[in-house]
Amino acid sequence: MYKFAHITDCHLGSWRNPKLRDLNLQAFEKSISISIEEQVDFIIITGDFFDVNIPQLGPVKRAVEILKQARDSGIDVYMIYGSHDFNNANISMIDILHSAELFIKPTEFRTDANSVVLRFFFDKKTGAKITGISGRKVGLDKEIYEKLDKKSLEMEEGFKIFLLHAGIQEILPSDRSFRDSLSLSLLPKGFDYYGGGHIHKRLEKKIDSSLIVYPGPLFGSTFQDLEETAKGEKRGFYIVSFENKILDYRFVEINVAEILYDEIVSLSWSTEKLENEITRNISELQVKNKVVLLKVKGKLIGKRSNIDFGKFSLDIANKGAMLSFINTNNLSTDETKSVTVQSDNKVDIEREIFHENIKNFQSEPTLSHKLKKQIDSKLVGNAGEIISLSLLEILRNEKLENENTITYEDRIISDARSVFDEDGYFYDN
């Protein structure tokens, strides 16, 4: 009997707060340590290994050390890229780790008469055949699936694993409906195991003799992830046993911190009443050694700026909390003018804001017809949303350690230009 571990959405380097960033790294290290103890034959990681394509070097160093533990234990790691790992313009940090042979990237393909032919990677220890498609930002990988030569993959015999970093429409719960999710019909049939990433929720689905699994993130990279953990969503990874078919699969929980979540709903309260309610709520919470998430939402009569939310964070810290966060994103006032988004997921919020604002975009009437046509083709409708989200992701990249300002600005400008075309300009001649 053979075994493999399935890990996904590590988002290493996420969180500005160093304690949260370290907890995230601890979760990854724990998953690798357990995999080594369990003597798995190989590990698959299905994307978003880092939170940005050029992360800070501290988390990179830890990631390399942890991956080396697996390699030094004789365990191969097969990894596909996720949308956060991908960089269309320059080399990503994940490319450097791949060049150092810290993992195998089973996503090689060739194009043949407008079709995409994937190559299988043969695991020498187990005989498993592994292939997959890396994720790209805002669903740009969908074109590969649409051109995929599924027949050649389906005809291959043996124990087969398909890796993907995208949601599957038919198995997603209603609260995880992504615009860039795929139809199940785009995937090749007959694989024993489909290892999914990108969906920050644990999902299992059996279809005939095939098993589709999304482990969800090891720790989480957003407030919503932590909120769902506090509400009972388990975080961890899978260990799968197999021979010529799957014999067993089990979820291994990773818990590196206790998370406490509470919320206060302001029912058109004054700033004084809301302050009193927050003070009372905090006094009743048992927060010692916990990550505390307090969401304040609803309608406020008065200005949000009149409330010192920093003081409340200090009050929670003084009660012995490991960390505290007060989320006021859904607290509105009479002065608030916003786009309504029925989600706390930052990706959904960003997309909806761009979607609503791009509706009103108009190019300058004084521009030539040719230039207006170029601009409209890039900046209006779905194309404009994709470019806006891509630029936003680029602007999230922080300065690297010891990177000077000029080099940083040149890198950001170069990445931003690549979103448009080779040079990043519109042409009128």
Secondary structure, 3 states (H helix, E strand, C coil): CEEEEEECCCCECCCCCHHHHHHHHHHHHHHHHHHHHCCCCEEEEECCCECCCCCCHHHHHHHHHHHHHHHHCCCEEEEECCCCCCCCCCCCHHHHHHHCCCCECCCCEEEECCEEEECCEECCCCCCEEEEECCCHHHCCHHHHHCECHHHHHHCCCCEEEEEECCEHHHCCHHHCCCCCECHHHCCCCCCEEEEECCCCCEEEEECCEEEEECCCCCCCCHHHHHHHHCCCCCEEEEEEECCCEEEEEEEECCCCCEEEEEEEEEEEEHHHHHHHHHHHHHHCCCCCCEEEEEEEEEEECCHHHCCHHHHHHHHHHCCCCEEEEECCCEEECCCCCCCCCCCCHHHHHHHHHHHHHCCCCCCCCCCHHHHHHHHHHHCHHHHHHHHHHHHHHHCCCCCCCCCHHHHHHHHHHHHHHCCCCCCCCCCC
